[in-house]
């Protein structure tokens, strides 16, 4: 009993010492507020990966989710901003109003990791020829390598298998497949079979309704613009003579009962629920937007209801641009606001996020917990589905080495080797790929080499002036509503409705925005030495 009594005081001593030690660590940790326009729900910086980043950098992020489109206006009205801001294209507004600070001096003094990560691409972070300062840590891959693709159209594996794995290369091929399968199976899992469904709510209409039309014509993703690859002059894509192709087809299949009648009204939860029900045969969306339903269906043992990714174009003379290498565009990134009380500390944190150590943590998590090294010294992931280690969650919108980057040991920083990608495929995906005689989805598409590298990056990452952004918001909304009306309208009125839309676009001064973009492309290419 005497020994036991002596033991308890020792425990309290150790606990007290541990608590004191933790308090010292907490005191040494700096907290910065971080706002991202893309975070529409609370995402605390507390998962295993975030904890490791805090441990290594000495910084904790107080993450502020987006409340809506007026966030920046409210900040501006109050003249008070979070320490770190990711505002996407609205970075231009922040720069024009003086809400964010230039980082050039900090880069020179403390930016060793940043200089090493960006290398000769650092020049692409300069804002403009007339204002050649760097205001943000650019996001997106610095060294790109296209390893995953979702194509222009996604079609259920069950449809392909039932029809004997036909070649689906045009919208006509797709339509024939949808008609054949829906005729055989008018209901799936108790739900009426939907041939083709779109998700167009809010800004997602760019992904579900706008982008596919350009991909079908072989145009790379420059947002709402087509760029002539010889003159580098831009055209607002809805003024291109071939653009009606996709929308005329949507109008046609709507009247044939193949298009989901809720495509233009459904919210994301409704769209995702339909995908999980397995009764949507085809869609046109982005890879990351299909992951939740894919995982759900695989867990439900209905993997045949997941999607195959197909290179669909208007015809054989067009190349699907899915594997286009855009290089590094600079463009959007995280900026330090004028309200930050410790801009030096904030910059040093961003610089740490550029380090090899941070990049490995962002993509792999914590050594010994989410990854380890095999006997050959190669990083391998530790599968542990019982918890979310935060792997990959904080990659975007922070600086990204990219899928083509290797570390000091010659290993890819991102988990994207061909073997890893193949291992991630489910049985049905492998079955479909074997039927088409390939190993990876990317094998079905024109190669990156055949598509070339963009000398100007991607236009959708450019920061337009506030005036031009306002014009584009009005024009894009006008186009969205016009497209919906003509898709749901009578077939014999489609052409006249299209003409009315293009006239309306021209009357909204689209030419002045195009002129500004033409100048920006030339500036970018001059700054980048292209």
Beta strands, then each sheet from edge to edge (+ up, - down):
strand 1: 30-36
strand 2: 59-64
strand 3: 84-86
strand 4: 136-138
strand 5: 153-156
strand 6: 187-188
strand 7: 191-192
strand 8: 194-197
strand 9: 225-227
strand 10: 234-236
strand 11: 280-283
strand 12: 307-310
strand 13: 333-336
strand 14: 371-373
strand 15: 379-381
sheet 1: 2+ 1+ 3+ 13- 4+
sheet 2: 8+ 11+ 5- 12+
sheet 3: 6+ 7-
sheet 4: 9+ 10-
sheet 5: 14+ 15-
end
